[in-house]
Amino acid sequence: MTRVIHTGDTHIGYAQYHSPVRRQDFLDAFGTVVDDAVDDGVDAVVHAGDLFHDRRPELRDLMGTISVLRRLDDAGVPFLAVVGNHESTRGGQWLDLFERLGLATRLGSEPVVAGDTAFYGLDHVPVSRRDGLDYAFADHDVAHAALVAHGLFEPFGYADWDTETVLTESDVEFDAMLLGDNHTPDTAEVADTWVTYPGSTERASASERDGRGYNLVVFDADAAGDDAVDIRRRVLDTRPFVFVEVELRAGEGESRVRERVREYDLAEAVVHVEIAGEGDPVTPAAVEEFATDAGALVARVADRREVESDGEVDVSFADPEDAVRDRLDEMPLSTVARDVEGAVRSDTVTDANVRETVKRRVEERLDEEEDLGAFDPVDSGPEAVDAEGDGDNGGRDEGDADESAAESDREGPADDEPASTDGQVSMEDYL
């Protein structure tokens, strides 16, 4: 029998809402998972990618992670992991550094045995590179096998990776696929194989309303059929998020919003207030200040009501959009620039997914040498707009890159840039 903790999407280093307290929350959540692993004496902790939120983590995040991994190592519990899209670099990976320090094992095509189960790994691979993937894995001689992978796999939300193809083309018959990338926990059976996401360990987005946690996975050689793999979810005690929905009627305004906010325990919570209905205008900043004065760590207000013109100003909400399109048509933008612009202004890409969508599109262009011409300026005119600039979210899950364009404090510099002097470090500083 093999017992492992399956976790992922810890996003250590994410200063959500520009809050240093929230930054620490992500590391603390990972520390709690490790403490549970030590207390339970599991055979391994399996991490399915996105250990870090950024490919250029700051020194404090690296040191904090090393400290947590040492607790695991001191207890004799292996840390087995793959590389996710958020932390992936074009050279060596941070996971390689931890492996060199004796604190982790990077999973790949060779089996790594824990208990009576062989674990294999599949790092995140851009969509543009998947057609040529060879799912070749070395043989093993133990009772079970599991593939740890990072990506958005079918049949789950935002999927762009065919799970059945992976399973049928692999040289090894897997009893389970332990996945990361989708922040929503879920489990399904595909081609007689259990496929599961544990979800993120901290809320990286306001859309992640359900509690956070991880999976306890048991491989039992004495059980038959579906019972050979048992997957149970465990809940983590993380920073509380309070969601306040206010439906204003005619004549109601800020006082009613405050009244609704008072109904909740806001102590040290992240508070999201959503206003709908009719009523008088509300100043979001005033409500946010009221909530923080009442004990909230962070408060955000979204007024979802439609604003109507009084008819005295001859303007429609379509006018700014038309003006933007006309100006863009006059500019000699590259194909990639137009693609990015389309994603930023698209109605189908949520604010939480803009940054990740832009990153994915640019990285996929860079991954294809023959497509580098897409970065060159092109003639202006409507016909120059990239046909791919349709604003699809590229399969990125809602949890990836929270409130991204507005809230994330930075994106790491290019891999060939020198280490910054503000706390960010490069792989070369260690290897």
N, C-alpha and C positions, 0 to 999 in steps of 0.2 A: 504493500500500500504506500502511496505517495500523497503527501499533503503539502500544498503550496498556496501561498497568497499571490493572487493575480491582481496587479494594479497597473496604473499607467496615467498619463496626462496629469502629472503632478505640477508641471509648469512652474517650477521653482524659479524665483527671481522676478515674477510678474508683480510690478508695483501697481496693482489695479487701483483706479481712481487717483493715481499718483500718491498713494498712501503707503508710507513705510510700514505701517501696521499690517496692511493687507499683504505686503511683500513677505513679511514674516509668517503670516498665516499659511501661505503655500508651503513653506519649508516645515512649519509645525505639523501640517497635515501629513506630509511624507514621514516625519518623525513618528507620528502616532501609528502609522501603518507598520513601520519597522519595530516599534515597541510591542505591538500586538504579535508580530511574527516571533520575536524573542520570547515573549510570555507563553505563546502557544507551542513553541518548539517545532515549527513547521520545517519541512525538508528544504525549502527554498522560497525566496521572494522573486517572483517573475514580473518584470516591468516591461510593459508593451509600448514604450516610447514616449517622447516628450517629457523626459525627466526635467529638462529646463524649458523655460518659455522662450529663450532667445539663444541663438547660436554663439553669441558673445556674452556669456554670463559674467556678472561682476565678481570680483574677488570674494566679497562677503558671501555670495551665493555658493560659490565653489567650496569655500572653507566650511560653510554650514552643511553642505551636502556630504563632504568628506567625513565630517564629524558624525553624521547620522549613519553613514555606511560603515564606519569603524565600530559602532555599537553592534551592528549586524554581524560584522566579521568577528568581533570578540565573542559572540555567542555561537560561532560556528555555523551560521546560516548563510548559504550562498546567495549572492545577488546576481540573477540572470536577466539580461536585458537586450533590447534592440534599440536602434536609433530612429527617432521620430522626425517629422518634417520641420518642427520648430527648431530643433537643436542641430540639425544636420549641417555639416560643413563640407567643403569640397576636398578637404585634406583629411587629416586624422580627426577622429571624433573624441569628444570628452569621455565617452565610455571607454575608449582605448586608454586614456590616461588613468581612469579608475582601475582598469584591468592591470595596467603596469604597476599600480600601487598595491595590487593584490586585494582590491576591495570589490571587484565585479568580474563577471564573465560576459563577454559579448557573444551572443548567440549567432550562429550561422548555419552553414550546410553540414557541419560535423555535429554528431550528437553530444550533448552534455547531460550526463545521467545524474538524477537526484532521486533517491529511493529506487523504485523500479520503473521509472519513466525517463525516456530520452526526450530532451528539449532541443528544438531547432529554432533558428531565427530568420526573419525576413524583414530587413529595414524598410522604411518608407521608400517607395520608388515613384518618381513622377509618372503621370499617365503617359507621357510621350515616350517613355523608355520601357513600358511594360510588354509591348508586343514581342520583344526579343528575349524576354525572361526565360531562363531554363530552370525549372523547379526541380533541380537535381540535388538530392540529399543523400548523404552516406548512410549505409545500413546500420542497424543497431541490433542488440541481442537481449533486450529487456522486454518487460510485459507490455508497456504502453509507450506511446509517442505523442508529443504535442508540438504544434507550430505556434510560435509567438511572432506576431506581425503587427505592423503599424500601417493603417490605411482605412478607407471607408469601403467596407465589404458588403456585398449583398447577403441577406435581404434587408439590411438595415437602412435607415434614413441617409439621404445624400450619397448613396453608394455609387462608386465608379470603378469597382474592382470585382470581377466575377469570381466568387468564392468556389464555385464548382470547378472552374478551370484550374484553380490552384490545387484543389484536392485530387482531381482526376489525373493531372499531369505530373504530380509529385511522385518521386521514386519511393517515398515512404508512405505507408498508410497511417494517417493520423487519427487519434481518438478524439482530439479536441484542437480547436484553434483559439488561442488566447490573444485577443486583439486590443489595440489602442487606437486612438484618434477620434472616435465618436464619444463625446462626453456624456451621452445618454446610456445608462446601463441597460443591457438587453441580452437575451440568449435565444438561439434558434438552433434547429438541426438541419444541416445541409449534407446531402449525400451520406447519410448515416454517421455524420460527425457533428459533435457539439461545437457551436461557434458562439463566442460570448465576448461582450464588452463589460468591463467593470465600471465604466464611467470615470469622470475626473474625481480627484480627491478634494478639490476646493472649487467653489463656483467661479469659473472664469468668465461668466456672462450672466446677466440678469435673466436670461432665458432658461437657465439651469435652476428651476425652482425646487425640484425635488431634492431630498437629502443626498449628500455625497457619500461615497463608500468604496469598497473593493470586494473582490470575490475570494472565497475560500474554495479551492478546487481539490477534490479527492479522487485519485485514480486507484481503483480497487481491482486487483487481479482476480479476486475470488468472486466478484459479481459478474453477471452476464448481461450482454446486450447494452441497452441504454444505461443501466444501473452501474456500469463499470466506471462511469464518470459522474461525479456528484458536484454540482456547482451551487454554492450558497452565497448570497450577498450579505455583507456586513456593513452596517451604517457607521459613519464617522461623526463625531461631535465637532462640528466646524463652526466658524463664525456665523451667527444667525443673520439671515436676510429677511426683511419684513417688506411685504408687498401690500400697499394700501391703494385700493381702487375707490375713486370718488366719482359718483354720478351726480353732477350738479343740475338742479332744476332752475327754472327761471327765477331770477332774483337772488339766487345763492351765489356766494363767491368765496373769498379767501377764508372767512371765518368758518364756513362749513368744512373746508378742506382741513383746517387746523383741528376742528372738532373730531373729524374722522381719524386724523393722525394721533390724537390723544388716546384713542381707544386701544392702542398697541403699546407693548413694552418695547421701547426703542433702545434700551441700555446696550451700548457697544455694538449695535447692529448696523448693517448696511440697509438703508431704507430706500425703497423705490415707490414713489407716489405717481399714480396714473390718473389723470383727470379726464372725464368724458361728460357728455350731456350738454346742457345749455349753460345758463348762469352768466355771472359777470366775469370780466377778465381777472386772471390770477397772476401774480408775479412769482415765478418759480423760485427765484433767489430768496424771497422772503419766507417761503414755505421751507426751503432747505435750511435756512438759518434757524427757523423755529424747531425743526426736527433735531438739528445738532445741539441746540440749547437744551433739548429734552433728553439728551444722552446718546444720540445716534453717533456712530463713528463716521459714517458718510451718509449723505442724503442726496437723492437725485429726483427731480420732478419732471414729468412728461405731460404736457397738455395736449391731448389728442383731439380736441374740438376743432371743427372747421371754422375758419375765420371768413366772414362774409363781408363783401364790399358794401359801402353805404350808397353806392351808385353815383356819387359825385366825382369819383376819380375813374377815368376811362382806362382801366388796366385789368387784365385777367391774369390768373396764375400761370397761364400758358405762355404769356409774353416773355418772362425771363428765360424760359426754356428755349423759345424760338431765338431769342437774342444770343444765347450761348451757342446754339447750333450754327447760326449764321457766322458768328465770330470764328468758331472752330473751322468752318469750311474755308475761311480765308487764310488759315495758318498752315504752313508747310510742316505738319507734324508727321512723325514716323508712324508706321503701322502699329508698332507696340504702344506708342503714346496714345493713339486713338483707341486702341483696345482698352488701355488702362482708364482713359477718360470715360469710356462707355460703362465700365464697371462701377466707377465712382458715382456716376449719375443714374445708374440703373434703378428701376423700381423693384427689381427682383433680387437685388443683393442687399441684405440687411446691413445696417450700420455696423453690426458686430462682425460682419464677414468681409467688409470692404478691404481691409488691410491684407487679410490672408488670400483673398481672391487676386489682388494685384500682385502679391508676392509669387503666387503660383504661376500666373501667366508670364511674368517676366522670367522666372527661373526656367520654365519650360522652353521659352524661346532661346535662352542661353544654353540650354542642354542640347540644342539642335544646331550644330555648326552651320549647316546649310541655310539656316533661317536668320543668320546674323544681319542680313540686309534689312530685316524688319525694323532695325534700330536706326536706319538712315532716314532723313527727312524725305518726304514725298511731295508731289505737287498737290496744291490745295484743291478743294472742291469736294462735293458730297460723295463722288465716286471713290475718293481716297479712303473713306472710312472702312476699317477692317470688318469683314463679314462676321468675324468672331466676336466683335464687340457687342455682344448681345446681353451682357450682364448676368450670365448664369453664374451660380456660386461655385462652380467647379467642384461640386461634391464636398465642399468643406463643411464640416459639422458646425452647428450653431454655437457650440462651446468654444471652438478655436478662436483665439484672438478677440477677447471680450471688448465691447464698445470700442473697437480697435482704433479707428482713425482718430477718435477724440480722446481716448483714455490711455492708450499704451504710451509709456514714457519715451520709448525709443525703439528703433530697429538696429540691430548690430550692423557695423560697417562691413564692407566687402571683405572677403576672406584674405585678399592680398594687401589689405591696409595694415599699418602698424598698430600695435596695441595702444589703446587710448590711455590717457593719464587720469581719467576720472573714475577709476575703479574697474573698468572693463579690462579683460586680459585676453590674450590670444593663446591658441594651443602651443605656439612656439615658445611661449614663456615657460612651459612646463616640460615639453618633450625634447 
